Each structure stands twice: as C-alpha cells, then as structure tokens.
Amino acid sequence: MANKEHHVSRVRPPKERRLKALGVEALEMGEVNPRVRVRLRKPVAALLESMSTKQRGEVFEAGLKALGMEVGDGE
C-alpha cells in the first residue's frame, strides 16, 4: 500500500512561504512558543492581544526583570 503523503514534499510550498501566508514568523534559534494560561483584567488582555508575539515576549521578559527575577540565556 502506498504512503498517502508520498508526494506531499513535491506539492507543499516552502515553510517560509506557508508561514508568510499565515502572517507569522518562524521561531528563531532558542525561542519557544509555550501555551500558558494567564489571568488578566480585560483592558490588559486586550492590549496584550493587540501586540505581536515578539512584543509579548519582550513585555514578559521586562516584567520578570522588573520583579527581580533573573532571566537566563540558557536553553
């Protein structure tokens, strides 16, 4: 029985083109995209949702530093 995904690599566009079509950027080296639940007030949640994923990460890291928590460079 033939593999149904046998020809997918020939018809699927490159990853960069697929991501661009979705309006997202590929993760850089050392980056992750965790699923985390957060409790926020509605205005804060609305502001957070209006940001790009890169901006959200920068805000989160800045908040950790402001709280005195060390952000390591390790993976």
C-alpha positions as CSV (number, residue, x, y, z in Angstrom):
1,M,0.0,0.0,0.0
2,A,1.4,3.4,-1.0
3,N,2.1,6.1,1.6
4,K,-0.6,8.8,1.1
5,E,2.0,11.5,1.9
6,H,4.4,10.3,-0.7
7,H,4.0,13.3,-3.0
8,V,3.5,16.0,-0.3
9,S,7.0,17.2,-0.4
10,R,6.7,18.0,-4.1
11,V,3.4,20.0,-3.8
12,R,3.9,21.7,-0.4
13,P,5.4,25.2,-0.6
14,P,8.5,26.0,1.4
15,K,8.0,26.6,5.1
16,E,8.8,30.3,4.8
17,R,6.1,30.9,2.2
18,R,3.5,28.9,4.3
19,L,4.3,31.0,7.4
20,K,4.1,34.3,5.5
21,A,0.7,33.3,4.1
22,L,-0.5,32.8,7.7
23,G,1.0,36.1,8.8
24,V,3.5,34.6,11.3
25,E,7.3,34.4,11.6
26,A,9.3,31.3,12.1
27,L,10.8,30.9,15.6
28,E,14.4,32.0,15.9
29,M,17.1,29.8,17.5
30,G,16.4,29.3,21.2
31,E,12.8,30.5,21.0
32,V,9.8,28.5,22.1
33,N,6.1,29.1,21.8
34,P,4.6,27.8,25.1
35,R,0.9,27.6,25.8
36,V,0.4,29.4,29.1
37,R,-2.8,30.4,30.8
38,V,-2.8,33.9,32.4
39,R,-5.4,35.7,34.5
40,L,-5.6,39.4,33.5
41,R,-8.0,42.3,33.7
42,K,-9.9,42.8,30.4
43,P,-8.1,46.0,29.4
44,V,-4.7,44.4,29.9
45,A,-5.8,41.3,28.0
46,A,-7.0,43.5,25.1
47,L,-3.7,45.3,25.0
48,L,-1.7,42.1,25.1
49,E,-3.8,40.6,22.3
50,S,-3.1,43.6,20.1
51,M,0.7,43.0,20.3
52,S,2.8,40.8,18.1
53,T,4.1,37.6,19.7
54,K,7.6,39.1,19.7
55,Q,6.3,42.2,21.6
56,R,4.5,40.0,24.1
57,G,7.7,38.1,24.8
58,E,9.7,41.3,25.3
59,V,7.0,42.6,27.7
60,F,7.0,39.4,29.6
61,E,10.8,39.4,30.0
62,A,10.8,43.1,31.0
63,G,8.2,42.3,33.7
64,L,10.3,39.4,35.1
65,K,13.3,41.7,35.3
66,A,11.3,44.4,37.0
67,L,10.2,41.8,39.6
68,G,13.9,41.0,40.2
69,M,13.7,37.6,38.6
70,E,16.8,36.5,36.6
71,V,16.3,35.7,33.0
72,G,19.0,33.3,31.9
73,D,20.3,32.8,28.4
74,G,20.4,29.0,28.8
75,E,18.1,26.7,26.9
